[in-house]
Amino acid sequence: MQRFVARRVGEPYLAADLVAEVFLAAIGSARSYRPSRGTPRNWLYGVARNVIGAERKRQAKFLAGASRDAGLRRLDADDLARAEERIDAEVHARELYQAMDGLPRGERAVLELVALDGLDVAEAARVLGIKPGTARVRLHRARRRVGGELTHHALATEGAS
């Protein structure tokens, strides 16, 4: 769960706090779990998504207020270099997530659990309630499609330059 949250948040201390919130929310809403709607692990991932979404809303409200109150300061060369590095990293991450958006739901789920959350294929299959062979096929297809999409995007970007 820590990796799932950390991948979506990016700040280690905030991720740790949110993981704690996830488990508190899960304990508080345990009665709402219905086995017919999925595995407990999937339900817990859903709780995590809700907690992360609530945190993003809190941050957006805070940033809106802070931007109204903030003064302007001059940026030095190091600030600009760090900003450029973050922008470049965000561009690559955005390209990856855009490529993943085109995947069928089942393929994307396996790819996220294996490549991003660090589960092995058998564990991902158990989380999703599918056979390991099915998970391997979905993972192979997802990797092939995402790789092809990223290659296509890179070639299109080079051709536009």
Secondary structure, 3 states (H helix, E strand, C coil): CHHHHHHHHCCHHHHHHHHHHHHHHHHHCHHHCCHHHCCHHHHHHHHHHHHHHHHHHHHHHHHHHHHHHCCCCCCCHHHHHHHHHHHHHHHHHHHHHHHHHCCCHHHHHHHHHHHHCCCCHHHHHHHHCCCHHHHHHHHHHHHHHHHHHHHHHHHHHHHHC
